[in-house]
Amino acid sequence: MNIRKKAAILTVFIFSVFVFSGTVCAADKTTFGINIGSSEVQGWIDTQLNSNDIPLVIGADILYNNDHGRYWLTSAHIAVQDELFMPQLNFGEALSLGLGFRGVLGEVKIHGTDYDVGAFCFQFLGDYDFRKNSSPGFSSFFGLPVSISLSLSGAPEILCFSDTEKYVEFSTAFNFHINRSAAAFAGYRRIDIDFDKHNDENWDDDAIFVGIRISF
């Protein structure tokens, strides 16, 4: 099965998961976002569910880059993310952490040759919302409604397939909340992939991006 067929199957699976989730339990919040860089565009969706008191985050995204090393990646993830309870630091509900899994499929073109990307990653999520911080001296960021978020995904060789031997992706964003339902953000992303057919060389890509997101 080629990578495009896999991507199509993954897309159908993602859609089915969201439809099924919406019928069995009401989503606490759904967020749509789009961000652009100098040569890339990415669209994504995250749905927060609280089924049986378990704070689940289910999401999917697709990324396309048309730079010299053209590539596209699509992924889906599921994680448990909740506020970190640390009374001694008095964070309140400002800091939330999550752990989960993320599946990635895609294709990278290197020197005219296409390499398939496939990985089943462990994922770490973090978010710090200054609007929710009750700690003295840190209740706001210069009085602005802002938050900081990050995501780290990684898969060793045993959890990779197709032409992929290792996959690591890190991203972080600085979010400015315009209101309760909309935010603008700026961020940084780094992707690091080892391909088994690319002379054991490492491929990586860095990007700075800006975007908006809408929640309901």
N, C-alpha and C positions, 0 to 999 in steps of 0.2 A: 504494500500500500504506500503510495507516494505521500509526500508531506502535505500537499494541498488537500488530498482526501482526508488526511488526519485532521487538518485544520477545520474542514467542513464538519466532520464528526464532532469535534470539540465544540464548535459553535452551536450545533444542534443540542449537544449535551448541556451546555451552559444555559441556553434558552429554556430547556426543559426543567432544569433545576430551579430557575427563577419562577417559572409558571407554577411548578409544584409547590414551592415555598410559599407563594402568595395565596394558594388555595388552602393550605393546612394551618397557617399561622400568619397573623398580621405583622407586617414589617414595622419596626419602630422608626426606622429612617432609611430612605433610599437616596443615594447621592450619585449624580451624573457629573462627569468632569471631562474637560478637553484641555490639553496643553500642547504648545508648539515650541520648537527650538529653531535654530538657524536652518536646519534641513530636515526636520522631522515633525510628525504629528502623532498624538496619542489620544485615544478616547477610552474611558473606563467607567465602570459602574460598581458601586458597593451597596449592599443591602445589609442592614443590621437587624437581626432577629433575636427575640428573647423567648425561645421555645423551652418550656419546662425550666425556666429560670437559668438557662444556659445562654450567655451573651455571644451569639454567633455572628461572624462577619463573613458574608459570601460575596465574592466579587469576580470581575473579569475585565480584561483590557486587551487592546490591540495597538501595537506600535509600528510605525513605518518610518524608515529613514532613507533618504535618497541622496546621501553623501557619496563620496568616492567608494566606500565600502558599503554598498546598498544592503539593507537588511529589513526584515519584518519579523515581528514576534507577537504571538497571541498567548494569553494565559488565563487560567482560572484558579481561584484560591478559596480556601475555607479555613477560618481560624476562630479561636475563642479569645476575645479581647474584653477586658474590663478594667475598672479603676483600681489602682494600686493602693491598698490600705496601709499607710505608714503614719500612725499617730504622732510619732516622735518628730516627724518633719512637717506635719500639718499641711499636707498637700491637698487635703479634701478630695475632690473628684478631678483635680487638674491633670494628674498623670495616669495614663492607661497603657497597659502592655498586653501583648497578645502573642500566641504561638499557634502555628497551623501548618498547612501543606499547600503547595502551589505547583500546578502542572504548566509546563512551558513548551510550546511548539513554534517553529519558525524556520527561517532560512537566511543565511548570510552569504553574500557574494564577496570573494577575495580573489583579486587578480583574475577576474573573469570566470572563476569556478564557484559553483553553488555548493554550500555545505548545509546539511540539515541539522536543525537544533531540536533536541528533545531531552527533557529533564523533568524529574519529579523531585521537587525541592522541599526542604524544610524552610519555614518562613517565620521571621520575628517582626512584630509590629510595635510601634511606640508612638504615643501622641502626648504632647504637653500643651494644655489649653490654659493660657494665662488668665482668661476670664473667670475660671473656676477656682483659682488658687486663693486660699484664705490665709496663707502664711504671711505674717507681717513683713513688709518690705518687698514682697514679691507678688503682691496682689494684682499687679498689672505690668505690662511692658510699656513704660513711659505713658501709661494711660490709654494705650491702644488695644483694640479687640483683636488680638493675634494668638496664633498657636503654632507649634512646631511639630511636624510629623516625620516619621522615618519608616523605612521598610528594608529588610535584609533577607534575601533568599539565596539558598545555596544547595547544590547537589553534587556529591562525589561521583566518581566514575561508575560505581555499582548502581546508582539511581539515574544514570544517563543512558540514552539510546540514540539511534541513527548515527550521525557522524560525531556526536558530542562525547567528550570524556570528562569535562568538568563545567559547571555553570555557577556563576556567582553574580548577583545583582544587588546593588545598593542604591537607594534613592532617599532624598530628604527634601522637605519643602517648608517654606515659611509662609504661613497663611494669614491673610488679612480679611477678617470677617466683616463684610459690608452690612449684613443683617443676620437674622437667625437662619436664613435659608440660602444665602449666597456668600461666596468668598472668592477673592482673587489670590493667587499664590505665585511664588517663584521658587524654583528648586534646582537640584543637581542630581544627575543619575550617572552611575558607572556600571557597565556590563563587562564581565570578564569570562571568556569561553575558551576552553581547550578543545581542539578538533583532532581526532585520531588520524585523519588523512592529510593534515596540513603540516607535515614535517615536524610534528610534535611541538609546533609553535603556539604561542598564546595570542588570541585575538581579544582586543578590548576596545571599548568606545566610551567616551565621556560626553555629556551633554548638559547644557544649562537651558532651562525651559521656563515659560510662564504660562498661566492658564486661569480658567475660572471653573467653579463647581457650583452646582445647585442641588439643594436637598429638599426633600418633602416627606 
